[in-house]
Amino acid sequence: AASETSFHNTVQALQSLKITSHELQQLWTLLACILHLGNLICEESEVSGCGLKPVHIVSPTMPLVELAPLLGLQTEHLLQSLTTQKLIIGDRKSLKTKILSVDDVR
């Protein structure tokens, strides 16, 4: 009951700041996305034959295909941003994509 009261007080405080119901809905969606991202599990997956062990992302609370659109992303782009890193090599400004391991992600 105390957390429910706190929630209602928070909503009232935001409304007193002239937050619209649409903005409030966006805020709750963003908060939910952050909580779901915090629940992601990183597992090793082996690429057959090459010895690479890139990270595999598991989402136990909400499928990534549902989470990505809430963030304004395509699922492939969300996965790519979670599992790869773009590197600029030297002064040449050449760009390299690094496939991240579980240790890199943590």
DSSP file with accessible surface (Angstrom, degrees, kcal/mol):
  #  RESIDUE AA STRUCTURE BP1 BP2  ACC     N-H-->O    O-->H-N    N-H-->O    O-->H-N    TCO  KAPPA ALPHA  PHI   PSI    X-CA   Y-CA   Z-CA
    1    1 A A     >        0   0  105      0, 0.0     4,-2.2     0, 0.0     5,-0.1   0.000 360.0 360.0 360.0 -36.1    0.0    0.0    0.0
    2    2 A A  H  >  +     0   0   74      1,-0.2     4,-2.4     2,-0.2     5,-0.1   0.900 360.0  48.6 -66.8 -38.8    2.9    2.4    0.8
    3    3 A S  H  > S+     0   0   97      2,-0.2     4,-2.3     1,-0.2    -1,-0.2   0.865 109.9  52.7 -69.3 -33.7    4.4    1.8   -2.7
    4    4 A E  H  > S+     0   0  121      2,-0.2     4,-2.5     1,-0.2    -2,-0.2   0.925 110.1  48.0 -65.5 -41.6    1.0    2.4   -4.3
    5    5 A T  H  X S+     0   0   78     -4,-2.2     4,-2.6     1,-0.2    -2,-0.2   0.926 111.2  50.7 -63.9 -42.6    0.7    5.7   -2.4
    6    6 A S  H  X S+     0   0   68     -4,-2.4     4,-2.3     2,-0.2    -1,-0.2   0.899 109.5  51.2 -61.7 -40.4    4.2    6.7   -3.4
    7    7 A F  H  X S+     0   0   96     -4,-2.3     4,-2.6     2,-0.2    -2,-0.2   0.948 111.1  46.7 -62.0 -48.4    3.4    5.9   -7.1
    8    8 A H  H  X S+     0   0   93     -4,-2.5     4,-2.6     1,-0.2    -2,-0.2   0.891 111.6  51.6 -63.4 -37.6    0.3    8.1   -7.0
    9    9 A N  H  X S+     0   0   89     -4,-2.6     4,-2.4     2,-0.2    -1,-0.2   0.895 109.7  50.5 -63.8 -39.5    2.2   10.9   -5.3
   10   10 A T  H  X S+     0   0   69     -4,-2.3     4,-2.5     2,-0.2    -2,-0.2   0.927 110.6  48.5 -63.7 -45.9    4.8   10.7   -8.0
   11   11 A V  H  X S+     0   0   21     -4,-2.6     4,-2.6     1,-0.2    -2,-0.2   0.935 112.1  49.2 -60.7 -44.4    2.2   10.9  -10.7
   12   12 A Q  H  X S+     0   0  124     -4,-2.6     4,-2.1     1,-0.2    -1,-0.2   0.904 110.4  50.7 -62.8 -40.5    0.5   13.8   -9.0
   13   13 A A  H  X S+     0   0   52     -4,-2.4     4,-0.8     2,-0.2    -1,-0.2   0.919 111.4  47.8 -63.9 -42.1    3.9   15.6   -8.7
   14   14 A L  H ><>S+     0   0   34     -4,-2.5     5,-1.8     1,-0.2     3,-0.7   0.904 110.9  51.3 -65.6 -40.4    4.7   15.0  -12.4
   15   15 A Q  H ><5S+     0   0  101     -4,-2.6     3,-1.9     1,-0.2    -1,-0.2   0.868 103.6  58.0 -65.5 -33.2    1.2   16.3  -13.4
   16   16 A S  H 3<5S+     0   0   84     -4,-2.1    -1,-0.2     1,-0.3    -2,-0.2   0.753 100.2  58.5 -68.1 -20.7    1.8   19.4  -11.3
   17   17 A L  T <<5S-     0   0  124     -4,-0.8    -1,-0.3    -3,-0.7    -2,-0.2   0.261 124.9-107.6 -87.8  10.2    4.8   20.0  -13.5
   18   18 A K  T < 5 +     0   0  173     -3,-1.9     2,-0.4     1,-0.2    -3,-0.2   0.774  60.3 165.2  68.6  29.4    2.4   20.1  -16.5
   19   19 A I      < -     0   0   54     -5,-1.8    -1,-0.2     1,-0.1    -2,-0.1  -0.664  33.8-130.5 -72.9 126.0    3.6   16.7  -17.8
   20   20 A T     >  -     0   0   71     -2,-0.4     4,-2.6     1,-0.1     5,-0.2  -0.319  17.3-111.7 -75.6 163.3    1.0   15.5  -20.3
   21   21 A S  H  > S+     0   0  102      1,-0.2     4,-2.4     2,-0.2     5,-0.1   0.867 120.5  53.5 -63.2 -34.0   -0.5   12.0  -20.1
   22   22 A H  H  > S+     0   0  121      2,-0.2     4,-2.2     1,-0.2    -1,-0.2   0.929 110.1  46.3 -65.3 -44.4    1.3   11.2  -23.4
   23   23 A E  H  > S+     0   0   90      2,-0.2     4,-2.3     1,-0.2    -2,-0.2   0.888 111.6  52.5 -64.6 -37.3    4.6   12.3  -21.9
   24   24 A L  H  X S+     0   0   15     -4,-2.6     4,-2.4     2,-0.2    -2,-0.2   0.922 108.3  50.3 -64.5 -41.8    3.8   10.3  -18.7
   25   25 A Q  H  X S+     0   0  117     -4,-2.4     4,-2.3     1,-0.2    -2,-0.2   0.911 110.4  50.1 -62.4 -41.4    3.1    7.2  -20.8
   26   26 A Q  H  X S+     0   0  107     -4,-2.2     4,-2.6     2,-0.2    -1,-0.2   0.894 109.1  52.5 -63.3 -39.2    6.5    7.7  -22.6
   27   27 A L  H  X S+     0   0   71     -4,-2.3     4,-2.6     2,-0.2    -2,-0.2   0.934 110.5  46.5 -62.1 -45.6    8.2    8.0  -19.3
   28   28 A W  H  X S+     0   0   62     -4,-2.4     4,-2.6     1,-0.2    -1,-0.2   0.887 112.1  51.6 -66.1 -37.2    6.8    4.8  -18.0
   29   29 A T  H  X S+     0   0   38     -4,-2.3     4,-2.5     2,-0.2    -2,-0.2   0.934 111.0  47.3 -64.2 -45.4    7.7    3.0  -21.3
   30   30 A L  H  X S+     0   0   94     -4,-2.6     4,-2.4     2,-0.2    -2,-0.2   0.929 112.3  49.8 -62.5 -43.6   11.3    4.2  -21.0
   31   31 A L  H  X S+     0   0   82     -4,-2.6     4,-2.3     1,-0.2    -2,-0.2   0.928 110.7  49.7 -61.3 -43.1   11.5    3.2  -17.4
   32   32 A A  H  X S+     0   0   39     -4,-2.6     4,-2.6     1,-0.2    -1,-0.2   0.915 109.8  51.6 -62.4 -41.3   10.1   -0.3  -18.3
   33   33 A C  H  X S+     0   0    1     -4,-2.5     4,-2.9     2,-0.2    -1,-0.2   0.918 108.8  50.5 -61.9 -43.3   12.6   -0.6  -21.1
   34   34 A I  H  X S+     0   0   97     -4,-2.4     4,-1.9     2,-0.2    -1,-0.2   0.924 111.2  48.7 -61.4 -42.3   15.5    0.3  -18.8
   35   35 A L  H  X S+     0   0  108     -4,-2.3     4,-0.6     1,-0.2    -2,-0.2   0.916 112.3  48.1 -65.1 -41.5   14.3   -2.4  -16.3
   36   36 A H  H >< S+     0   0   43     -4,-2.6     3,-1.1     1,-0.2     4,-0.3   0.908 109.5  53.0 -65.4 -40.3   14.0   -5.0  -19.1
   37   37 A L  H >< S+     0   0   57     -4,-2.9     3,-1.3     1,-0.3    -1,-0.2   0.869 104.2  57.3 -62.3 -33.9   17.5   -4.1  -20.3
   38   38 A G  H 3< S+     0   0   65     -4,-1.9    -1,-0.3     1,-0.2    -2,-0.2   0.698 103.1  54.7 -69.2 -17.7   18.8   -4.6  -16.8
   39   39 A N  T << S+     0   0   79     -3,-1.1    -1,-0.2    -4,-0.6    -2,-0.2   0.427  79.0 124.4 -94.5  -0.5   17.4   -8.2  -16.9
   40   40 A L    <   -     0   0   31     -3,-1.3     2,-0.5    -4,-0.3    19,-0.2  -0.312  51.7-145.2 -62.7 144.0   19.2   -9.2  -20.1
   41   41 A I  E     -A   58   0A  78     17,-3.0    17,-3.0     2,-0.0     2,-0.5  -0.942   4.1-148.6-113.4 131.7   21.4  -12.3  -19.7
   42   42 A C  E     +A   57   0A  23     -2,-0.5     2,-0.3    15,-0.2    15,-0.2  -0.893  21.8 175.7-102.8 123.8   24.7  -12.6  -21.7
   43   43 A E  E     -A   56   0A  94     13,-3.0    13,-3.6    -2,-0.5     2,-0.3  -0.916  31.6-110.8-124.4 153.7   25.7  -16.1  -22.7
   44   44 A E  E     -A   55   0A 108     -2,-0.3     2,-0.4    11,-0.2    11,-0.2  -0.605  31.0-174.4 -79.9 140.7   28.6  -17.4  -24.8
   45   45 A S        -     0   0   46      9,-2.2     2,-0.4    -2,-0.3    -2,-0.0  -0.997  18.8-134.0-134.4 133.2   27.7  -18.9  -28.1
   46   46 A E        -     0   0  126     -2,-0.4     2,-0.5     7,-0.2     7,-0.2  -0.738  10.2-135.3 -92.4 129.9   30.4  -20.5  -30.3
   47   47 A V    >>  -     0   0   61      5,-2.2     3,-1.3    -2,-0.4     4,-0.8  -0.740  41.6-103.7 -79.4 124.2   30.6  -19.7  -34.0
   48   48 A S  T 34 S-     0   0  113     -2,-0.5    -1,-0.1     1,-0.2     4,-0.0  -0.233  91.2  -5.1 -59.6 127.4   31.0  -23.1  -35.7
   49   49 A G  T 34 S+     0   0   87      1,-0.1    -1,-0.2     2,-0.0    -2,-0.0   0.210 117.5  75.4  85.1 -15.3   34.5  -23.9  -36.8
   50   50 A C  T <4 S-     0   0   74     -3,-1.3    -2,-0.1     2,-0.2    -1,-0.1   0.532  90.3-126.4-111.9  -5.4   36.2  -20.6  -36.1
   51   51 A G     <  +     0   0   52     -4,-0.8     2,-0.1     1,-0.3    -3,-0.1   0.437  60.3 140.1  79.6  -4.0   36.7  -20.7  -32.3
   52   52 A L        -     0   0   89     -5,-0.3    -5,-2.2     1,-0.1    -1,-0.3  -0.488  36.9-162.8 -71.6 143.9   35.0  -17.3  -31.7
   53   53 A K        +     0   0   98     -7,-0.2    49,-0.4    -2,-0.1    -7,-0.2  -0.631  16.2 179.7-126.5  73.2   32.7  -17.1  -28.7
   54   54 A P        -     0   0   18      0, 0.0    -9,-2.2     0, 0.0    47,-0.2  -0.274  36.0 -92.9 -70.2 163.2   30.6  -14.0  -29.3
   55   55 A V  E     -A   44   0A  10     45,-2.3     2,-0.4    28,-0.3   -11,-0.2  -0.484  31.5-155.1 -77.9 143.7   28.0  -13.0  -26.7
   56   56 A H  E     -A   43   0A  93    -13,-3.6   -13,-3.0    -2,-0.2     2,-0.5  -0.987  13.4-140.4-117.8 129.6   24.4  -14.2  -27.1
   57   57 A I  E     -A   42   0A  13     -2,-0.4     2,-0.4   -15,-0.2   -15,-0.2  -0.810  15.6-170.6 -98.1 127.9   21.7  -12.0  -25.5
   58   58 A V  E     -A   41   0A  43    -17,-3.0   -17,-3.0    -2,-0.5    -2,-0.0  -0.961   7.6-160.1-115.6 132.1   18.7  -13.7  -23.8
   59   59 A S        +     0   0   23     -2,-0.4   -19,-0.1   -19,-0.2     5,-0.1  -0.881  11.2 177.9-113.7  99.4   15.8  -11.6  -22.6
   60   60 A P  S    S+     0   0   78      0, 0.0    -1,-0.1     0, 0.0   -20,-0.1   0.723  78.2  42.5 -75.1 -20.0   13.9  -13.5  -19.9
   61   61 A T  S    S+     0   0   69      1,-0.3   -25,-0.1   -25,-0.2    -2,-0.0   0.746 126.6   6.6-101.6 -25.0   11.3  -10.8  -19.2
   62   62 A M  S    S-     0   0   36    -26,-0.1    -1,-0.3     0, 0.0     5,-0.1  -0.917  80.6-107.2-158.2 128.6   10.3   -9.5  -22.7
   63   63 A P    >>  -     0   0   62      0, 0.0     4,-2.1     0, 0.0     3,-1.7  -0.271  27.2-126.1 -57.6 141.2   11.3  -10.7  -26.1
   64   64 A L  H 3> S+     0   0   20      1,-0.3     4,-2.8     2,-0.2    14,-0.1   0.823 109.5  64.8 -59.1 -29.6   13.8   -8.4  -27.9
   65   65 A V  H 34 S+     0   0   94      1,-0.2    -1,-0.3     2,-0.2    10,-0.1   0.750 110.6  37.8 -67.4 -20.3   11.4   -8.2  -30.9
   66   66 A E  H <> S+     0   0  107     -3,-1.7     4,-0.8     2,-0.1    -2,-0.2   0.764 117.2  50.1 -94.7 -32.4    8.9   -6.5  -28.5
   67   67 A L  H  X S+     0   0    0     -4,-2.1     4,-1.0     1,-0.2     3,-0.5   0.911 101.4  61.5 -73.1 -42.9   11.5   -4.4  -26.6
   68   68 A A  H ><>S+     0   0    0     -4,-2.8     5,-2.6     1,-0.2     3,-1.2   0.910 101.4  50.6 -55.2 -49.0   13.3   -2.9  -29.6
   69   69 A P  H >45S+     0   0   80      0, 0.0     3,-1.4     0, 0.0    -1,-0.2   0.853 103.5  60.2 -61.7 -30.5   10.3   -1.1  -31.1
   70   70 A L  H 3<5S+     0   0   85     -4,-0.8    -2,-0.2    -3,-0.5    -3,-0.1   0.797 107.9  45.9 -64.9 -25.6    9.6    0.5  -27.7
   71   71 A L  T <<5S-     0   0   55     -3,-1.2    -1,-0.3    -4,-1.0    -3,-0.1   0.360 123.0-108.6 -93.6   2.2   13.1    2.0  -27.9
   72   72 A G  T < 5S+     0   0   69     -3,-1.4     2,-0.3    -4,-0.3    -2,-0.1   0.771  81.2 119.6  77.3  25.4   12.5    3.1  -31.5
   73   73 A L      < -     0   0   68     -5,-2.6    -1,-0.3    -6,-0.2     2,-0.3  -0.851  67.1-116.5-121.4 157.9   14.9    0.5  -32.9
   74   74 A Q     >  -     0   0  116     -2,-0.3     4,-2.1     1,-0.1     3,-0.4  -0.653  36.4-115.6 -83.1 150.3   14.8   -2.5  -35.1
   75   75 A T  H  > S+     0   0   27     -2,-0.3     4,-2.7     1,-0.2     5,-0.2   0.897 115.2  54.2 -55.2 -42.6   15.6   -5.8  -33.3
   76   76 A E  H  > S+     0   0  124      1,-0.2     4,-2.4     2,-0.2    -1,-0.2   0.889 108.2  49.3 -61.3 -39.1   18.7   -6.3  -35.4
   77   77 A H  H  > S+     0   0   95     -3,-0.4     4,-2.4     2,-0.2    -1,-0.2   0.886 110.6  49.9 -69.1 -38.5   20.0   -2.8  -34.5
   78   78 A L  H  X S+     0   0    6     -4,-2.1     4,-1.6     2,-0.2    -2,-0.2   0.950 113.0  46.4 -63.4 -47.5   19.4   -3.4  -30.8
   79   79 A L  H  X S+     0   0   64     -4,-2.7     4,-1.5     1,-0.2    -2,-0.2   0.915 112.4  50.9 -60.4 -42.5   21.2   -6.8  -30.9
   80   80 A Q  H  X S+     0   0   84     -4,-2.4     4,-1.6     1,-0.2     3,-0.3   0.920 109.4  49.7 -63.3 -41.1   24.1   -5.2  -32.8
   81   81 A S  H  < S+     0   0   75     -4,-2.4    -1,-0.2     1,-0.2    -2,-0.2   0.801 114.3  46.0 -70.1 -24.8   24.5   -2.4  -30.3
   82   82 A L  H  < S+     0   0   46     -4,-1.6    -1,-0.2    -5,-0.2    -2,-0.2   0.701 122.0  34.2 -85.9 -20.8   24.5   -4.9  -27.5
   83   83 A T  H  < S+     0   0   26     -4,-1.5    17,-2.7    -3,-0.3     2,-0.3   0.432 112.8  50.8-119.4  -2.6   26.9   -7.4  -29.0
   84   84 A T  E  <  -B   99   0B  29     -4,-1.6     2,-0.4    15,-0.2    15,-0.2  -0.922  56.6-153.3-134.4 163.6   29.4   -5.3  -31.1
   85   85 A Q  E     -B   98   0B  89     13,-2.1    13,-3.3    -2,-0.3     2,-0.5  -1.000  15.7-136.8-137.0 132.3   31.7   -2.3  -30.6
   86   86 A K  E     -B   97   0B 111     -2,-0.4     2,-0.4    11,-0.2    11,-0.2  -0.773  24.4-166.8 -89.6 130.8   32.8    0.1  -33.4
   87   87 A L  E     -B   96   0B  53      9,-3.5     9,-2.9    -2,-0.5     2,-0.6  -0.958  17.4-144.6-121.2 136.2   36.5    1.0  -33.1
   88   88 A I  E     -B   95   0B 114     -2,-0.4     2,-0.6     7,-0.2     7,-0.2  -0.893  23.3-145.1 -97.0 122.9   38.4    3.7  -34.9
   89   89 A I  E > > -B   94   0B  62      5,-2.7     5,-1.0    -2,-0.6     3,-0.6  -0.807  46.8 -51.6 -97.2 118.4   41.9    2.4  -35.6
   90   90 A G  G > 5S-     0   0   56     -2,-0.6     3,-0.6     1,-0.2     0, 0.0  -0.008  94.8 -45.7  57.7-159.2   44.8    5.0  -35.5
   91   91 A D  G 3 5S+     0   0  161      1,-0.2    -1,-0.2     2,-0.1    -2,-0.0   0.504 120.8  84.8 -84.0  -6.0   44.8    8.3  -37.3
   92   92 A R  G < 5S-     0   0  184     -3,-0.6    -1,-0.2     1,-0.1    -2,-0.2   0.591  91.4-134.9 -74.1 -10.1   43.6    6.7  -40.4
   93   93 A K  T < 5 +     0   0  165     -3,-0.6     2,-0.3    -4,-0.4    -3,-0.1   0.771  47.6 158.6  60.3  24.7   40.0    6.9  -39.3
   94   94 A S  E   < -B   89   0B  44     -5,-1.0    -5,-2.7     1,-0.0     2,-0.5  -0.617  33.9-137.4 -79.0 142.4   39.4    3.4  -40.4
   95   95 A L  E     -B   88   0B 112     -2,-0.3     2,-0.4    -7,-0.2    -7,-0.2  -0.852  21.2-176.9-107.1 132.9   36.5    1.8  -38.7
   96   96 A K  E     -B   87   0B 124     -9,-2.9    -9,-3.5    -2,-0.5     2,-0.6  -0.979  18.7-139.9-127.7 141.6   36.5   -1.8  -37.4
   97   97 A T  E     -B   86   0B  65     -2,-0.4     2,-0.5   -11,-0.2   -11,-0.2  -0.897  16.0-157.0-103.2 124.7   33.6   -3.7  -35.8
   98   98 A K  E     -B   85   0B  75    -13,-3.3   -13,-2.1    -2,-0.6     2,-0.5  -0.866  13.0-135.8-101.2 128.6   34.6   -5.9  -32.8
   99   99 A I  E     -B   84   0B  89     -2,-0.5   -15,-0.2   -15,-0.2     2,-0.2  -0.750  30.6-131.4 -81.5 123.2   32.4   -8.8  -31.9
  100  100 A L        -     0   0   19    -17,-2.7   -45,-2.3    -2,-0.5     2,-0.2  -0.483  12.4-145.3 -82.4 146.7   32.0   -8.7  -28.1
  101  101 A S     >  -     0   0   33    -47,-0.2     4,-1.8    -2,-0.2     5,-0.2  -0.501  36.4 -97.6 -95.1 174.0   32.5  -11.6  -25.7
  102  102 A V  H  > S+     0   0    6    -49,-0.4     4,-2.0     1,-0.2     3,-0.1   0.916 126.6  52.6 -59.0 -41.5   30.6  -12.1  -22.5
  103  103 A D  H  4 S+     0   0  122      1,-0.2    -1,-0.2     2,-0.2    -3,-0.0   0.869 106.5  53.4 -63.6 -36.8   33.5  -10.6  -20.5
  104  104 A D  H  4 S+     0   0   72      1,-0.2    -1,-0.2     2,-0.1    -2,-0.2   0.880 109.8  47.9 -63.5 -39.0   33.4   -7.5  -22.8
  105  105 A V  H  <        0   0   50     -4,-1.8    -2,-0.2     1,-0.1    -1,-0.2   0.878 360.0 360.0 -73.2 -37.3   29.7   -7.0  -22.2
  106  106 A R     <        0   0  201     -4,-2.0    -1,-0.1    -5,-0.2    -2,-0.1   0.840 360.0 360.0 -72.5 360.0   29.9   -7.3  -18.4
